Amino acid sequence: FPIEEWKLVSADARDLCRKMLEKKPKVRLSAQQALAHSWFKDPNKVSPYGNVEGLSVSIFEGLKQYQAYNKLKRAVLQLITRELSEFHIQELRKKFMALDREGNGLLTPEELAQGMSHVGYEMSTEELKQVVAALDPQSQRVGYKEFIAALIERRVKIDRQQLWVCFKKFDTNNSGRISYEDVKIKLNAGITESEWQEITEACSTKSGQGQALPEIDFEEFCALMEHTDG
């Protein structure tokens, strides 16, 4: 390391950089090993992980509202989140890290409960289970991308162009409408016919009326995203 540029950098920090820049993949630190390095464990250095002072009630209100959304709306929010820049999500990233006491990129129900307790937000154990299940039904732990998707509406105004891009990802045959089969293929979590019926009844005005499994057009798709109750 050039002395002039690195003279103010600690020995621990230089060691971490050296190990992360190792050319041999087998020797180079993994992300998990890097986070376990002594530089991150310095008790005199303020860590962004577990710093709950920046938390607020609105975070947990947003997570609870997301849980009430239908599967299609959740999927759309996740698609939109993937296209956003770091600038749009940096504040939410700080909130996630504040809850992530372990710094492992996943939020446990216990970490969420601790955050809620800190801001005085009350949620029953059963409600918390439902919130976590909505964010990740398989692992029962909340990942970074899911957390951002659940709260992005509170940070970014979603416009019609963004919705159109998402709509086209479902409308793979360019019919101008989204069918049950289109959505079923795209959703990893799956969706039942009864769930699709409920979604289309909430937003449908004309498309697919009389069909066993109705379809929705772009205007109805936009109306779906405007519904705050899912």
Z-matrix of the N, CA and C atoms (Angstrom, degrees):
N
C 1 1.464
C 2 1.533 1 109.56
N 3 1.347 2 119.71 1 129.10
C 4 1.464 3 121.92 2 177.29
C 5 1.532 4 110.28 3 -58.78
N 6 1.317 5 117.18 4 127.46
C 7 1.458 6 121.90 5 -174.69
C 8 1.519 7 112.54 6 -57.37
N 9 1.326 8 117.71 7 -45.93
C 10 1.461 9 121.09 8 -176.06
C 11 1.525 10 112.52 9 -60.56
N 12 1.310 11 116.96 10 -35.62
C 13 1.463 12 121.07 11 -176.74
C 14 1.525 13 112.42 12 -86.88
N 15 1.314 14 117.08 13 -23.05
C 16 1.464 15 120.44 14 -173.68
C 17 1.523 16 114.11 15 -116.04
N 18 1.316 17 118.08 16 5.61
C 19 1.462 18 120.19 17 -174.30
C 20 1.529 19 113.70 18 -64.85
N 21 1.329 20 116.21 19 -25.07
C 22 1.465 21 119.85 20 179.62
C 23 1.534 22 112.77 21 -95.32
N 24 1.323 23 115.66 22 0.76
C 25 1.465 24 120.48 23 -179.24
C 26 1.530 25 108.61 24 -92.00
N 27 1.327 26 116.63 25 134.48
C 28 1.463 27 121.20 26 -177.00
C 29 1.525 28 112.28 27 -66.09
N 30 1.323 29 115.15 28 159.82
C 31 1.465 30 120.64 29 178.64
C 32 1.519 31 111.08 30 -62.02
N 33 1.338 32 116.71 31 -38.93
C 34 1.469 33 120.82 32 178.56
C 35 1.526 34 110.97 33 -62.08
N 36 1.339 35 116.35 34 -42.59
C 37 1.463 36 120.47 35 -179.10
C 38 1.524 37 110.66 36 -65.91
N 39 1.317 38 117.14 37 -40.66
C 40 1.469 39 120.73 38 178.08
C 41 1.524 40 110.73 39 -64.57
N 42 1.325 41 115.62 40 -40.12
C 43 1.458 42 119.86 41 179.15
C 44 1.522 43 111.06 42 -63.42
N 45 1.334 44 116.25 43 -42.26
C 46 1.464 45 120.69 44 179.15
C 47 1.525 46 110.56 45 -62.81
N 48 1.325 47 116.93 46 -45.93
C 49 1.466 48 120.85 47 179.36
C 50 1.521 49 111.17 48 -61.73
N 51 1.318 50 116.10 49 -43.13
C 52 1.457 51 120.98 50 -179.36
C 53 1.537 52 110.56 51 -59.92
N 54 1.325 53 116.66 52 -43.41
C 55 1.466 54 120.77 53 -177.78
C 56 1.534 55 112.31 54 -73.42
N 57 1.337 56 116.60 55 -29.70
C 58 1.466 57 119.50 56 178.41
C 59 1.527 58 111.75 57 -78.34
N 60 1.350 59 116.43 58 -22.30
C 61 1.463 60 121.26 59 -179.92
C 62 1.534 61 112.77 60 -95.37
N 63 1.314 62 116.33 61 5.30
C 64 1.458 63 121.28 62 178.72
C 65 1.532 64 110.13 63 -55.99
N 66 1.334 65 116.66 64 129.55
C 67 1.467 66 121.04 65 -175.94
C 68 1.525 67 113.07 66 -69.47
N 69 1.333 68 116.81 67 -33.68
C 70 1.455 69 119.86 68 -177.61
C 71 1.536 70 110.43 69 -81.16
N 72 1.325 71 117.90 70 116.49
C 73 1.476 72 121.69 71 -177.59
C 74 1.522 73 114.18 72 -53.96
N 75 1.329 74 116.56 73 -37.27
C 76 1.463 75 119.61 74 -177.03
C 77 1.529 76 111.91 75 -70.75
N 78 1.321 77 116.05 76 -24.04
C 79 1.466 78 120.88 77 -179.78
C 80 1.523 79 111.34 78 -93.56
N 81 1.340 80 116.29 79 -30.17
C 82 1.460 81 122.02 80 -177.37
C 83 1.535 82 110.94 81 -61.71
N 84 1.333 83 116.45 82 143.65
C 85 1.464 84 121.40 83 180.00
C 86 1.518 85 111.14 84 -65.35
N 87 1.316 86 116.21 85 140.64
C 88 1.462 87 120.66 86 171.03
C 89 1.525 88 107.55 87 -80.19
N 90 1.318 89 117.58 88 170.32
C 91 1.465 90 120.98 89 179.34
C 92 1.528 91 110.33 90 -60.11
N 93 1.315 92 115.59 91 -42.28
C 94 1.469 93 119.97 92 -179.42
C 95 1.528 94 111.04 93 -65.50
N 96 1.326 95 117.25 94 -41.01
C 97 1.467 96 120.89 95 178.90
C 98 1.532 97 110.74 96 -66.96
N 99 1.338 98 116.05 97 -37.27
C 100 1.463 99 119.85 98 179.46
C 101 1.524 100 110.88 99 -63.46
N 102 1.331 101 116.19 100 -42.57
C 103 1.462 102 120.31 101 -179.82
C 104 1.527 103 111.83 102 -67.12
N 105 1.321 104 116.87 103 -21.59
C 106 1.463 105 121.10 104 179.82
C 107 1.532 106 111.94 105 -89.61
N 108 1.326 107 116.75 106 -1.18
C 109 1.474 108 121.47 107 -178.08
C 110 1.533 109 110.73 108 -64.71
N 111 1.313 110 115.68 109 152.72
C 112 1.471 111 121.07 110 -177.17
C 113 1.529 112 113.15 111 -60.60
N 114 1.338 113 117.47 112 -26.44
C 115 1.476 114 119.47 113 -179.90
C 116 1.527 115 110.71 114 -61.92
N 117 1.345 116 116.59 115 -37.12
C 118 1.461 117 120.88 116 179.20
C 119 1.528 118 111.60 117 -76.31
N 120 1.322 119 116.57 118 -20.37
C 121 1.459 120 120.70 119 -175.98
C 122 1.528 121 113.42 120 -93.10
N 123 1.319 122 116.93 121 0.97
C 124 1.464 123 120.92 122 -178.60
C 125 1.532 124 110.19 123 -59.67
N 126 1.333 125 119.60 124 115.96
C 127 1.471 126 121.94 125 -177.70
C 128 1.522 127 113.95 126 -66.66
N 129 1.323 128 116.69 127 -17.26
C 130 1.470 129 120.31 128 -179.23
C 131 1.527 130 112.39 129 -89.10
N 132 1.324 131 116.24 130 -6.71
C 133 1.453 132 120.71 131 -178.81
C 134 1.523 133 109.66 132 -102.88
N 135 1.316 134 116.42 133 127.82
C 136 1.465 135 120.84 134 -179.99
C 137 1.523 136 109.64 135 -68.23
N 138 1.315 137 116.16 136 126.41
C 139 1.460 138 120.71 137 -179.62
C 140 1.531 139 110.47 138 -98.72
N 141 1.342 140 116.84 139 140.49
C 142 1.466 141 119.08 140 176.22
C 143 1.522 142 112.20 141 -72.45
N 144 1.342 143 116.07 142 -15.57
C 145 1.462 144 120.52 143 -179.29
C 146 1.531 145 110.32 144 -84.21
N 147 1.325 146 115.47 145 129.34
C 148 1.457 147 120.05 146 177.48
C 149 1.515 148 114.72 147 78.03
N 150 1.338 149 116.99 148 7.88
C 151 1.464 150 120.59 149 179.32
C 152 1.529 151 108.72 150 -84.50
N 153 1.322 152 116.21 151 83.45
C 154 1.467 153 122.43 152 -168.93
C 155 1.527 154 114.69 153 -76.15
N 156 1.318 155 117.76 154 -2.56
C 157 1.464 156 119.72 155 -177.75
C 158 1.528 157 112.22 156 -63.45
N 159 1.320 158 117.22 157 -24.07
C 160 1.458 159 120.09 158 -178.32
C 161 1.519 160 114.22 159 -88.90
N 162 1.329 161 117.01 160 2.91
C 163 1.467 162 120.67 161 -178.86
C 164 1.524 163 111.39 162 -80.05
N 165 1.333 164 115.76 163 157.00
C 166 1.463 165 121.19 164 177.76
C 167 1.522 166 110.05 165 -145.56
N 168 1.315 167 116.09 166 163.68
C 169 1.466 168 122.42 167 -179.60
C 170 1.528 169 111.22 168 -60.16
N 171 1.332 170 117.62 169 -34.80
C 172 1.463 171 121.29 170 -175.42
C 173 1.531 172 112.39 171 -59.02
N 174 1.323 173 117.35 172 -29.12
C 175 1.472 174 120.81 173 178.59
C 176 1.523 175 110.08 174 -60.77
N 177 1.307 176 116.29 175 -47.77
C 178 1.461 177 120.67 176 -175.65
C 179 1.525 178 111.39 177 -77.15
N 180 1.324 179 116.75 178 -28.23
C 181 1.464 180 119.99 179 173.03
C 182 1.528 181 109.34 180 -65.11
N 183 1.343 182 115.46 181 -39.89
C 184 1.459 183 120.41 182 179.02
C 185 1.515 184 112.71 183 -65.72
N 186 1.320 185 116.52 184 -40.80
C 187 1.470 186 120.63 185 178.64
C 188 1.524 187 110.87 186 -64.86
N 189 1.319 188 115.90 187 -38.90
C 190 1.461 189 120.04 188 179.97
C 191 1.528 190 110.61 189 -69.21
N 192 1.325 191 116.63 190 -38.06
C 193 1.464 192 120.19 191 177.97
C 194 1.527 193 110.69 192 -65.76
N 195 1.314 194 117.25 193 -40.63
C 196 1.474 195 122.19 194 178.96
C 197 1.524 196 110.39 195 -59.36
N 198 1.318 197 115.76 196 -38.19
C 199 1.466 198 120.66 197 -179.68
C 200 1.528 199 111.21 198 -61.27
N 201 1.338 200 116.84 199 -28.45
C 202 1.470 201 120.75 200 -178.78
C 203 1.531 202 112.27 201 -82.14
N 204 1.328 203 118.05 202 -12.51
C 205 1.463 204 121.04 203 179.73
C 206 1.528 205 111.07 204 -71.30
N 207 1.331 206 115.24 205 152.47
C 208 1.465 207 118.57 206 175.62
C 209 1.533 208 109.85 207 -75.58
N 210 1.316 209 116.09 208 167.51
C 211 1.463 210 121.61 209 -173.65
C 212 1.526 211 112.91 210 -62.75
N 213 1.333 212 117.17 211 -34.50
C 214 1.458 213 119.91 212 -179.24
C 215 1.526 214 110.44 213 -66.88
N 216 1.322 215 116.68 214 -45.17
C 217 1.462 216 119.65 215 -179.62
C 218 1.532 217 110.86 216 -63.64
N 219 1.314 218 117.11 217 -39.75
C 220 1.467 219 119.75 218 177.42
C 221 1.527 220 109.97 219 -61.34
N 222 1.334 221 116.43 220 -43.02
C 223 1.464 222 120.48 221 -178.91
C 224 1.525 223 111.10 222 -63.49
N 225 1.332 224 116.67 223 -39.83
C 226 1.464 225 120.90 224 179.21
C 227 1.524 226 110.62 225 -64.08
N 228 1.320 227 117.09 226 -43.20
C 229 1.462 228 120.85 227 178.68
C 230 1.528 229 111.01 228 -62.43
N 231 1.318 230 116.65 229 -36.39
C 232 1.465 231 119.69 230 177.82
C 233 1.523 232 111.12 231 -68.88
N 234 1.326 233 117.43 232 -37.24
C 235 1.458 234 120.88 233 177.67
C 236 1.523 235 111.11 234 -65.72
N 237 1.323 236 116.19 235 -41.87
C 238 1.464 237 120.70 236 179.53
C 239 1.525 238 110.31 237 -64.84
N 240 1.311 239 116.52 238 -40.65
C 241 1.463 240 120.96 239 -178.80
C 242 1.521 241 111.45 240 -60.14
N 243 1.319 242 117.22 241 -36.64
C 244 1.472 243 121.07 242 -178.46
C 245 1.532 244 112.04 243 -62.45
N 246 1.330 245 116.80 244 -26.46
C 247 1.457 246 120.91 245 -175.96
C 248 1.533 247 113.04 246 -91.48
N 249 1.321 248 118.11 247 -5.89
C 250 1.456 249 121.09 248 -175.74
C 251 1.528 250 111.91 249 -82.41
N 252 1.330 251 115.33 250 150.14
C 253 1.462 252 121.00 251 178.88
C 254 1.523 253 110.05 252 -82.76
N 255 1.317 254 116.04 253 167.49
C 256 1.459 255 121.97 254 177.97
C 257 1.526 256 110.64 255 -59.85
N 258 1.325 257 116.56 256 -32.90
C 259 1.467 258 120.81 257 179.93
C 260 1.525 259 111.47 258 -57.64
N 261 1.340 260 116.42 259 -39.79
C 262 1.457 261 120.84 260 -177.11
C 263 1.523 262 113.30 261 -72.54
N 264 1.319 263 116.26 262 -27.64
C 265 1.468 264 118.46 263 -172.07
C 266 1.527 265 113.88 264 -113.78
N 267 1.331 266 118.22 265 4.90
C 268 1.454 267 119.56 266 -173.88
C 269 1.533 268 112.95 267 -61.79
N 270 1.325 269 117.86 268 -36.63
C 271 1.466 270 119.76 269 179.36
C 272 1.530 271 110.76 270 -68.17
N 273 1.323 272 116.61 271 -39.74
C 274 1.462 273 120.14 272 177.80
C 275 1.525 274 110.75 273 -68.06
N 276 1.328 275 116.44 274 -32.91
C 277 1.470 276 119.59 275 176.86
C 278 1.526 277 110.26 276 -61.67
N 279 1.324 278 116.42 277 -39.81
C 280 1.467 279 120.53 278 178.88
C 281 1.531 280 110.49 279 -64.31
N 282 1.326 281 116.08 280 -38.53
C 283 1.472 282 119.85 281 179.03
C 284 1.525 283 110.33 282 -65.09
N 285 1.335 284 115.18 283 -41.66
C 286 1.466 285 119.62 284 179.66
C 287 1.525 286 110.09 285 -61.83
N 288 1.310 287 116.30 286 -46.18
C 289 1.464 288 120.69 287 -178.86
C 290 1.523 289 111.41 288 -64.95
N 291 1.330 290 116.39 289 -32.66
C 292 1.465 291 119.96 290 178.22
C 293 1.526 292 110.87 291 -64.67
N 294 1.332 293 116.03 292 -34.35
C 295 1.462 294 120.40 293 178.66
C 296 1.529 295 112.09 294 -81.61
N 297 1.328 296 116.07 295 -27.53
C 298 1.456 297 122.07 296 -175.72
C 299 1.535 298 110.61 297 -81.41
N 300 1.312 299 116.47 298 77.35
C 301 1.471 300 121.77 299 -176.06
C 302 1.530 301 112.37 300 -61.61
N 303 1.334 302 116.44 301 -34.24
C 304 1.458 303 120.41 302 -178.54
C 305 1.524 304 112.74 303 -81.01
N 306 1.341 305 116.12 304 -17.04
C 307 1.455 306 119.73 305 -179.52
C 308 1.519 307 114.31 306 67.57
N 309 1.344 308 116.70 307 28.27
C 310 1.463 309 120.39 308 -177.27
C 311 1.522 310 113.47 309 -103.42
N 312 1.341 311 117.04 310 6.44
C 313 1.458 312 119.83 311 177.12
C 314 1.513 313 115.26 312 81.38
N 315 1.319 314 117.16 313 8.82
C 316 1.460 315 121.77 314 178.80
C 317 1.526 316 109.76 315 -136.44
N 318 1.330 317 116.39 316 138.03
C 319 1.459 318 120.72 317 178.82
C 320 1.522 319 109.73 318 -101.89
N 321 1.307 320 116.28 319 126.59
C 322 1.458 321 121.13 320 176.41
C 323 1.528 322 109.15 321 -88.98
N 324 1.328 323 118.03 322 161.31
C 325 1.461 324 120.13 323 174.79
C 326 1.535 325 111.66 324 -56.47
N 327 1.335 326 115.99 325 -33.60
C 328 1.466 327 120.27 326 179.83
C 329 1.527 328 111.47 327 -66.25
N 330 1.324 329 116.54 328 -40.18
C 331 1.471 330 120.74 329 179.08
C 332 1.526 331 110.63 330 -67.15
N 333 1.318 332 116.44 331 -38.84
C 334 1.466 333 119.99 332 176.95
C 335 1.526 334 110.35 333 -65.76
N 336 1.321 335 116.47 334 -41.81
C 337 1.465 336 121.09 335 179.61
C 338 1.525 337 110.88 336 -62.97
N 339 1.322 338 117.06 337 -38.87
C 340 1.464 339 121.16 338 178.53
C 341 1.527 340 110.58 339 -65.39
N 342 1.327 341 115.95 340 -40.31
C 343 1.461 342 119.96 341 178.04
C 344 1.517 343 111.69 342 -64.60
N 345 1.328 344 116.63 343 -42.65
C 346 1.457 345 120.96 344 178.54
C 347 1.522 346 111.37 345 -63.43
N 348 1.305 347 115.66 346 -40.52
C 349 1.459 348 120.63 347 179.02
C 350 1.526 349 110.85 348 -62.01
N 351 1.335 350 115.99 349 -38.06
C 352 1.464 351 120.47 350 -178.20
C 353 1.528 352 112.09 351 -64.12
N 354 1.347 353 116.76 352 -38.43
C 355 1.468 354 119.91 353 -177.72
C 356 1.526 355 112.33 354 -94.63
N 357 1.332 356 117.07 355 -1.05
C 358 1.454 357 120.70 356 178.11
C 359 1.515 358 114.28 357 78.72
N 360 1.334 359 116.53 358 27.24
C 361 1.462 360 120.51 359 179.32
C 362 1.524 361 109.10 360 -95.21
N 363 1.318 362 116.74 361 129.20
C 364 1.457 363 120.85 362 -177.19
C 365 1.533 364 111.90 363 -100.66
N 366 1.315 365 115.06 364 131.72
C 367 1.461 366 121.85 365 176.68
C 368 1.519 367 107.60 366 -149.91
N 369 1.315 368 116.78 367 131.12
C 370 1.462 369 119.79 368 -179.40
C 371 1.522 370 110.67 369 -68.30
N 372 1.316 371 116.36 370 161.63
C 373 1.466 372 121.88 371 178.68
C 374 1.516 373 110.85 372 -59.49
N 375 1.328 374 116.54 373 -39.53
C 376 1.459 375 121.05 374 -179.70
C 377 1.531 376 110.85 375 -66.90
N 378 1.335 377 116.89 376 -41.45
C 379 1.465 378 120.68 377 178.25
C 380 1.524 379 110.49 378 -63.85
N 381 1.317 380 116.55 379 -40.13
C 382 1.460 381 120.62 380 178.90
C 383 1.524 382 110.76 381 -63.29
N 384 1.324 383 116.80 382 -39.89
C 385 1.459 384 121.04 383 177.65
C 386 1.529 385 110.44 384 -61.35
N 387 1.324 386 116.77 385 -40.12
C 388 1.462 387 121.48 386 -179.79
C 389 1.524 388 111.33 387 -67.48
N 390 1.322 389 116.09 388 -38.72
C 391 1.465 390 121.11 389 178.33
C 392 1.526 391 110.09 390 -63.48
N 393 1.318 392 116.82 391 -48.05
C 394 1.466 393 121.45 392 -179.33
C 395 1.525 394 110.47 393 -64.52
N 396 1.322 395 117.19 394 -39.91
C 397 1.464 396 121.49 395 179.79
C 398 1.531 397 110.82 396 -64.18
N 399 1.331 398 116.95 397 -35.68
C 400 1.464 399 120.88 398 178.93
C 401 1.524 400 110.76 399 -67.86
N 402 1.331 401 116.75 400 -34.33
C 403 1.459 402 121.88 401 -179.23
C 404 1.523 403 111.82 402 -79.57
N 405 1.323 404 116.69 403 -38.99
C 406 1.468 405 121.02 404 177.56
C 407 1.521 406 109.24 405 -155.22
N 408 1.335 407 117.44 406 95.35
C 409 1.473 408 121.30 407 -176.09
C 410 1.520 409 114.37 408 -69.40
N 411 1.328 410 117.88 409 -13.68
C 412 1.458 411 119.91 410 -174.48
C 413 1.528 412 113.27 411 -94.98
N 414 1.334 413 117.14 412 -53.37
C 415 1.470 414 119.27 413 -173.73
C 416 1.519 415 113.97 414 -89.23
N 417 1.352 416 117.08 415 -16.10
C 418 1.464 417 121.27 416 -176.64
C 419 1.528 418 111.92 417 61.59
N 420 1.326 419 115.04 418 26.13
C 421 1.457 420 121.44 419 172.03
C 422 1.521 421 107.70 420 -135.57
N 423 1.306 422 117.25 421 145.15
C 424 1.459 423 121.36 422 -172.79
C 425 1.523 424 110.32 423 -94.20
N 426 1.332 425 116.47 424 122.22
C 427 1.454 426 121.59 425 177.18
C 428 1.517 427 111.93 426 -84.23
N 429 1.317 428 115.83 427 166.49
C 430 1.466 429 122.45 428 -177.58
C 431 1.528 430 112.27 429 -60.15
N 432 1.335 431 117.51 430 -47.99
C 433 1.462 432 121.16 431 -176.94
C 434 1.524 433 111.49 432 -64.09
N 435 1.327 434 116.55 433 -39.74
C 436 1.465 435 120.26 434 179.82
C 437 1.535 436 111.07 435 -66.74
N 438 1.320 437 115.63 436 -39.16
C 439 1.460 438 121.41 437 178.76
C 440 1.529 439 110.44 438 -62.04
N 441 1.326 440 116.66 439 -46.09
C 442 1.463 441 121.37 440 179.69
C 443 1.524 442 110.50 441 -63.40
N 444 1.336 443 116.57 442 -44.00
C 445 1.465 444 120.94 443 -179.36
C 446 1.522 445 111.76 444 -60.66
N 447 1.329 446 116.46 445 -37.48
C 448 1.463 447 120.97 446 -178.01
C 449 1.526 448 111.99 447 -67.06
N 450 1.328 449 116.96 448 -27.11
C 451 1.466 450 120.60 449 -173.29
C 452 1.523 451 113.90 450 -113.45
N 453 1.324 452 117.66 451 -0.39
C 454 1.458 453 120.18 452 -171.65
C 455 1.528 454 112.91 453 -64.03
N 456 1.339 455 117.38 454 -31.28
C 457 1.463 456 120.03 455 179.37
C 458 1.524 457 112.08 456 -60.71
N 459 1.326 458 116.66 457 -26.40
C 460 1.455 459 121.22 458 -178.76
C 461 1.523 460 112.01 459 -82.94
N 462 1.321 461 116.94 460 -7.58
C 463 1.465 462 120.92 461 -177.50
C 464 1.522 463 113.69 462 -118.25
N 465 1.326 464 116.11 463 -30.04
C 466 1.465 465 120.69 464 -174.00
C 467 1.521 466 110.49 465 -128.34
N 468 1.311 467 116.41 466 134.63
C 469 1.461 468 120.91 467 175.41
C 470 1.524 469 108.08 468 -81.80
N 471 1.311 470 116.50 469 117.85
C 472 1.458 471 121.50 470 -177.86
C 473 1.527 472 109.37 471 -86.57
N 474 1.336 473 116.77 472 121.06
C 475 1.467 474 120.14 473 -177.15
C 476 1.531 475 111.88 474 -98.98
N 477 1.318 476 115.67 475 174.11
C 478 1.462 477 121.25 476 -175.58
C 479 1.537 478 112.30 477 -65.73
N 480 1.326 479 116.36 478 -31.67
C 481 1.464 480 119.10 479 179.13
C 482 1.527 481 110.71 480 -64.00
N 483 1.314 482 116.02 481 -42.27
C 484 1.461 483 119.93 482 177.55
C 485 1.526 484 110.85 483 -63.89
N 486 1.336 485 115.96 484 -40.58
C 487 1.462 486 120.30 485 178.68
C 488 1.524 487 111.18 486 -66.62
N 489 1.323 488 116.53 487 -35.90
C 490 1.458 489 120.35 488 179.32
C 491 1.535 490 110.76 489 -64.50
N 492 1.321 491 116.34 490 -41.65
C 493 1.461 492 120.97 491 178.40
C 494 1.534 493 109.75 492 -60.84
N 495 1.325 494 116.43 493 -43.25
C 496 1.469 495 120.56 494 178.58
C 497 1.525 496 111.11 495 -66.31
N 498 1.335 497 115.60 496 -42.25
C 499 1.463 498 120.44 497 -179.86
C 500 1.522 499 110.40 498 -57.27
N 501 1.337 500 117.03 499 -43.40
C 502 1.461 501 121.16 500 -178.16
C 503 1.528 502 112.22 501 -67.66
N 504 1.321 503 117.00 502 -24.17
C 505 1.464 504 119.32 503 177.69
C 506 1.528 505 110.94 504 -70.96
N 507 1.332 506 116.31 505 -26.33
C 508 1.466 507 120.70 506 175.16
C 509 1.525 508 110.68 507 -87.05
N 510 1.334 509 116.13 508 -38.31
C 511 1.462 510 121.77 509 -177.37
C 512 1.531 511 109.86 510 -84.27
N 513 1.302 512 115.56 511 69.52
C 514 1.463 513 120.81 512 -173.54
C 515 1.529 514 113.61 513 -71.14
N 516 1.325 515 118.13 514 -21.75
C 517 1.471 516 119.91 515 -179.88
C 518 1.530 517 112.37 516 -98.50
N 519 1.347 518 116.23 517 9.14
C 520 1.474 519 122.48 518 175.84
C 521 1.530 520 113.17 519 56.59
N 522 1.314 521 116.69 520 39.26
C 523 1.463 522 120.73 521 179.31
C 524 1.529 523 111.67 522 -85.47
N 525 1.329 524 116.54 523 -13.96
C 526 1.465 525 119.79 524 -177.15
C 527 1.514 526 112.02 525 86.42
N 528 1.325 527 115.72 526 4.14
C 529 1.459 528 120.82 527 178.60
C 530 1.528 529 109.97 528 -140.45
N 531 1.323 530 114.85 529 156.64
C 532 1.463 531 120.62 530 177.85
C 533 1.526 532 108.02 531 -110.60
N 534 1.305 533 115.31 532 129.60
C 535 1.462 534 120.81 533 -179.66
C 536 1.523 535 110.61 534 -104.27
N 537 1.299 536 114.89 535 171.31
C 538 1.462 537 120.71 536 176.45
C 539 1.528 538 110.48 537 -60.13
N 540 1.316 539 116.45 538 -41.77
C 541 1.465 540 120.63 539 -179.36
C 542 1.524 541 111.25 540 -64.60
N 543 1.342 542 117.21 541 -38.58
C 544 1.467 543 121.01 542 177.90
C 545 1.521 544 110.48 543 -57.68
N 546 1.320 545 115.15 544 -48.06
C 547 1.470 546 121.08 545 -176.63
C 548 1.524 547 110.75 546 -70.13
N 549 1.306 548 116.04 547 -39.73
C 550 1.474 549 120.89 548 -178.72
C 551 1.528 550 110.82 549 -60.01
N 552 1.328 551 116.28 550 -38.65
C 553 1.468 552 121.05 551 179.98
C 554 1.523 553 110.95 552 -68.32
N 555 1.329 554 116.32 553 -39.24
C 556 1.470 555 120.86 554 -174.80
C 557 1.522 556 113.66 555 -78.15
N 558 1.333 557 117.69 556 -32.34
C 559 1.456 558 120.55 557 -175.16
C 560 1.517 559 111.88 558 -84.52
N 561 1.319 560 115.18 559 114.87
C 562 1.468 561 119.56 560 178.26
C 563 1.528 562 111.48 561 -63.80
N 564 1.357 563 114.99 562 -35.20
C 565 1.462 564 119.82 563 -178.04
C 566 1.519 565 111.71 564 -73.73
N 567 1.359 566 117.04 565 -13.50
C 568 1.454 567 120.75 566 -179.33
C 569 1.522 568 111.40 567 80.29
N 570 1.315 569 115.02 568 162.72
C 571 1.458 570 121.01 569 178.89
C 572 1.529 571 107.76 570 -151.76
N 573 1.312 572 116.70 571 136.88
C 574 1.460 573 120.45 572 -178.80
C 575 1.521 574 110.61 573 -88.53
N 576 1.317 575 116.41 574 164.32
C 577 1.470 576 120.67 575 178.78
C 578 1.528 577 110.54 576 -63.33
N 579 1.320 578 117.14 577 -38.33
C 580 1.466 579 119.94 578 -179.92
C 581 1.528 580 111.08 579 -66.48
N 582 1.336 581 116.52 580 -37.16
C 583 1.468 582 119.94 581 177.43
C 584 1.525 583 110.31 582 -65.54
N 585 1.323 584 116.80 583 -39.65
C 586 1.462 585 120.90 584 178.37
C 587 1.532 586 110.55 585 -66.06
N 588 1.311 587 117.08 586 -39.10
C 589 1.465 588 120.47 587 177.27
C 590 1.525 589 110.73 588 -59.91
N 591 1.317 590 117.05 589 -43.08
C 592 1.463 591 121.22 590 179.50
C 593 1.527 592 111.21 591 -63.61
N 594 1.330 593 116.46 592 -40.95
C 595 1.462 594 121.18 593 -179.99
C 596 1.523 595 110.39 594 -63.52
N 597 1.330 596 117.09 595 -48.30
C 598 1.462 597 120.52 596 -177.00
C 599 1.528 598 111.93 597 -68.62
N 600 1.311 599 117.47 598 -33.00
C 601 1.468 600 120.34 599 177.68
C 602 1.519 601 111.07 600 -66.29
N 603 1.336 602 116.57 601 -31.50
C 604 1.464 603 121.09 602 -178.08
C 605 1.521 604 112.78 603 -73.58
N 606 1.352 605 117.06 604 -28.15
C 607 1.467 606 118.50 605 -174.54
C 608 1.521 607 114.49 606 -123.64
N 609 1.328 608 118.14 607 -10.90
C 610 1.466 609 120.62 608 -173.62
C 611 1.522 610 112.04 609 -74.11
N 612 1.345 611 114.79 610 137.44
C 613 1.466 612 120.75 611 176.25
C 614 1.529 613 110.98 612 -116.13
N 615 1.340 614 114.94 613 -33.45
C 616 1.469 615 117.65 614 -177.54
C 617 1.519 616 113.61 615 -151.93
N 618 1.354 617 116.96 616 -33.90
C 619 1.466 618 120.16 617 -171.16
C 620 1.522 619 112.50 618 -62.83
N 621 1.285 620 115.79 619 128.59
C 622 1.462 621 120.56 620 173.09
C 623 1.510 622 114.89 621 73.27
N 624 1.345 623 118.34 622 14.61
C 625 1.452 624 118.88 623 179.75
C 626 1.529 625 109.37 624 -62.18
N 627 1.314 626 116.75 625 134.51
C 628 1.449 627 121.37 626 -179.31
C 629 1.507 628 113.42 627 92.81
N 630 1.359 629 116.24 628 -11.54
C 631 1.458 630 119.52 629 178.02
C 632 1.517 631 109.93 630 -82.46
N 633 1.332 632 115.70 631 152.93
C 634 1.463 633 119.81 632 178.04
C 635 1.520 634 110.30 633 -62.20
N 636 1.342 635 116.62 634 -41.85
C 637 1.460 636 122.13 635 176.71
C 638 1.531 637 107.51 636 -125.89
N 639 1.316 638 116.90 637 98.68
C 640 1.469 639 121.30 638 -175.68
C 641 1.520 640 112.89 639 -60.60
N 642 1.335 641 114.87 640 160.08
C 643 1.452 642 122.38 641 174.77
C 644 1.513 643 108.39 642 -114.35
N 645 1.329 644 117.09 643 163.41
C 646 1.470 645 120.23 644 177.45
C 647 1.527 646 109.69 645 -125.13
N 648 1.326 647 115.81 646 143.04
C 649 1.460 648 120.79 647 177.48
C 650 1.533 649 109.53 648 -94.18
N 651 1.317 650 116.23 649 -175.84
C 652 1.464 651 119.60 650 -173.94
C 653 1.521 652 112.49 651 -65.51
N 654 1.333 653 117.59 652 -39.88
C 655 1.467 654 120.04 653 -179.77
C 656 1.524 655 110.82 654 -63.35
N 657 1.303 656 116.09 655 -40.29
C 658 1.464 657 120.37 656 177.98
C 659 1.523 658 110.73 657 -68.79
N 660 1.317 659 115.36 658 -34.34
C 661 1.462 660 121.24 659 176.43
C 662 1.532 661 109.84 660 -62.08
N 663 1.329 662 116.23 661 -44.00
C 664 1.473 663 120.83 662 177.83
C 665 1.524 664 110.68 663 -63.89
N 666 1.331 665 116.23 664 -40.03
C 667 1.469 666 120.31 665 179.64
C 668 1.521 667 110.31 666 -63.42
N 669 1.319 668 116.08 667 -37.88
C 670 1.464 669 121.15 668 177.31
C 671 1.520 670 110.93 669 -59.07
N 672 1.323 671 116.53 670 -42.35
C 673 1.467 672 120.70 671 -177.34
C 674 1.515 673 112.05 672 -72.88
N 675 1.326 674 117.22 673 -19.71
C 676 1.458 675 120.55 674 179.23
C 677 1.522 676 112.73 675 -83.63
N 678 1.330 677 116.60 676 -17.16
C 679 1.459 678 120.37 677 -179.56
C 680 1.523 679 109.55 678 -71.99
N 681 1.319 680 117.38 679 120.94
C 682 1.458 681 121.41 680 -179.44
C 683 1.522 682 112.87 681 -80.22
N 684 1.320 683 116.56 682 -15.15
C 685 1.475 684 119.91 683 -178.91
C 686 1.514 685 112.22 684 -98.04
N 687 1.350 686 116.84 685 11.35
C 688 1.459 687 120.55 686 177.52
C 689 1.503 688 113.00 687 95.74
